[in-house]
């Protein structure tokens, strides 16, 4: 029986975290504490992206134009990168904080964790550690935590669907 493989496609933290209309960044609404979304509405070369945070539960809306994003990957309360709003997809797992920006991020984590063989090929410059999976914390990578991490990923998927 062939083992399930994960071949690193060089997904970068700035691409996985970029909200789209079909896969927005899911955040905690700063007004009602329910799930809200961050999407990019426009890109203007001279001023950057126009990001919009919206909540369908309470009607909260906020817009911001930004040329850069700020991420705090090692924090217990990671944020969206545009508004500094807390991420919706977050849970305690293996004594740590497991979080994701969006469904695509969850799927990447799930594909990585379920793989028995993980390949991390070098890029054209010979580097192999610039992708998001090469930067994952060791506790996510450990096979002994596989079942618990996958259970937490499923919980986060349910949070995204049922909110």
N, C-alpha and C positions, 0 to 999 in steps of 0.2 A: 504494500500500500504506500502510495506516495505521500510524503509529508507536505503539509500546507506551507507555502512559501510566502514571504513578504519581501518584495524587492523595492527598496527605497527609490521613490521617483523624484527625490530632491525637493519635496514640498518644504517650503520655507515658512517660518512663523508669520511673516508679513503677508503671504498669500493665503494661508489657511485662515487667518483672522480677518480678511477683507470681506465685509458684508456685501451680499448681493441681494437683489429683489427676490430671487428664488431661495436663497439660503442666508437670511439676515443673522446678525449677531443677536443672540437672545440675552436680554438684560433684565434686572429687577427694576421695575418702574420706581423712580424716586418719589413718586406721589402716593401710589396705592399699594406698593410692594407686590404687585402681580407681574406676570411676564409681559415684557415690552420688547420692541425690536429696534435695532439700529440698522439703517440702510444708507447706501450712498446714492444721492440723487443726481449728482452732476460732477464732472471733473473739468475744471478750467485751468489750463496750463499755468497761468500767472498766479492763481490763488490756491490751487490744490483741490481737494475733494470737498463737496458739500455733504455733510452727514446729517441725518435726521433720525431722532429718537422718537418713537410713537408708541402709545399704549392704547389698545383697543378697549380696555376695561374702563378706564377713567377719562380718556381723551387727552392725556398728557402729550405734549409735543414740544420738541426742542430742536433747533437747527444750529449747525456750527460749520464754519468753513475752516479747513485745516490743511496745512502742508505737511504735517508730520503727526505721528501717533506715539503715545507713550505707553509702554508695557512694563508691567511688574510681574514677570513670570514666576518668580520664587515666592510671591506673597500668598498668604492664606486667603486673601480677598482680591483675586485678580479682577481687572476691569476691562472694559470694552476697547480702550485705546483712543477713543475720540472724546468722549464726555467724562470718562472716569466713573461710569456707572458700574455697579457690581454685576457680575455675570449670573445669569439665571441657572445655567447648567453647571452646578457645583454640588458635590456631596463628599462626605467623609468616607475614606477608603484606605484600608490597611494602615490606619493611624495617620493618614495624610489627607490632603485636599486634592480630589480629582475634579477637574473642570474642563470645559470645552466652550469654544466660542459659538459653535453652530453644529448642525447635523453632520456636515462634511467632516468637521474636526472629530466628532464622535466616531464616525465610520473609519476614519484613518486610524484612530486609537484601537478600535475593535479589530481591524485587519492586522494591525501590528501585533497585538496581544495574542490573537488566536494562532498566529503563525508559529510553527515549530522550527522553521528555518528562516532566518532574517538576514537578508543580503543588503549590504550598504556599499554599493560601488562608488568608486572615486569619480569626481567630476572631471571636466576637461583640464583643470589645473592641478589635478592630483589630490584634491581635498575630499574627505569623506565625512566630515563632522559639521557641516553647515545646515543640514536638514533638521526638521523638527523632531523626527524620530531619533536622530543621533543625540539630541539634547534632552530626551526624556529622562526623568528621574529613575534611578536604579530600581526602586520599589515597583515601578510599573513594568520594568523589563524582566524581573525575576519570575521564573516559571512557577515557583511556589505560591505566588500571588495571583496567578492567572485566573482562577475561578472567581475569586473575590473581585478582581478588577473588572472582569467581564460582567459580573452581576451588577456592579455599580454603573457600568456603561449602559446596561439595559434600563436601570433605574433612571438615568439621565435622559435616555431616549423617550421613556414614558413621560417624563416631566415636560419634554418639548412637545409631545403630541397632545397631552391632556390639558395643557394650560389654556 
